Amino acid sequence: MKKIVLILCIICFAFAAETPVNGAINITSESKVEMYIALFWGACNEAKALLQSRGIEFESHMVTFSRKTTAEMKKRTGGKTFVPQIMVDDHYFGTLIELKDYFKNKQVTE
């Protein structure tokens, strides 16, 4: 029985390591937000518009045509290759889906 519990704990830990920590991250106008984006990609444009509508400044890292930036993104996100990939205060946050979920019930501040 102990072996089964240990195996389950290891499996849960492995999945948790891949899960964004956005539940513990609070995005404010003071946050350092970085986003890995691709040229002409709709999801990237939507993520940028959402952050801008909330008054959140961010730094963009273009992965299109840049192996170096793509490698950096993969290293920082645990191997993720799709965009946008969002970092908040040097912690992996997630993608557009997590960003939309995060702001779903938050009031827009003027």
N, C-alpha and C positions, 0 to 999 in steps of 0.2 A: 504494500500500500504506500509506503514511504517513497518508493521509486516512482510510482505513478504521480504522486503529488509533486515530486521534484521535477519530473519531466514536464508536467503541466506548467509549473512555475517558469521553467526555462523557455517553453514555447510562448507563454504570455509575455515574458520579458523581451523576447525577440520581436514580437509584433509591436509591443509598446515602443521599442526603439525606433521603429519606422513611422510611428504615429506622430503627427505634428504636435508640438507642445502649446498650441494656440490657446488652450484652455487656461494656461497659466500666464499668458502674455496679454498685457493691456496695451493697446495701440492708442497713443495720444499724439498731439501735435509736437510733443517733445521727443517722441520715439525716433530712433534711427531706423528708417525703413529702406530696405534695398530690394529690388525686384529684378530677376533675370527674365528678360523678354526676348521675343523674336520679332523681326520685321514683318509688318502687315499681318499680325496674328490677332484675331478678334478677341480672344480671351485676355490677351495682354492689354489691349486697348480698354476693355471693360474694367479690368483691375485698376488700371491707371485712372480711369474716370471715377471709379468708386472712391479711391483714396483722395483724389482731388476734390470731390464733392463733400468729403468730410474734413477738408482742410489739412490733410496729412501730406507733408512733403516727403518725397522719396527719391532715391538714386536708382537710375536704371543701368543695368548691365546687359548690353546687347550680345546675345549668343550667336546671332546670324553671322556666318562667315568667320567666326572666331573660335578656333579650337581651344585656345588658352582660356577664354571666358567660359566655354562649355565645360572644360575640365574642372575649372574652379567651382562652377555651379554643382557639378556632380559630386565633388568632394564635400562641399558644404551641406548638401541635401541628402547625403547617403546614397548617391547613385541615381537620383531622379534625372530624367532627360527631357521631360516635357515642360512647357512654359505656360503661364508664368510660375516662377518659384519665388516665394516671398520670405525674406529674412527680417526679423524685428529685433533690434538691439543685439545683433550678432547671434540670434537664435533662430533655428528653422521654424517658420510659421506654417507654411503650406502653400496651397495654390489658390486660384480664384474661388473654388468651392468653399474652402475654409474661410476665406476673406468675406464672402457673401454671408455665410453662416454667422460669422463673428458680428457683422454689422446688422444682421436681420432685425434684432430687437433693440438696437441702440438708437437713441434719439440723435438727430443731427443737431450739432451745436452751432450756433451762429457766431 
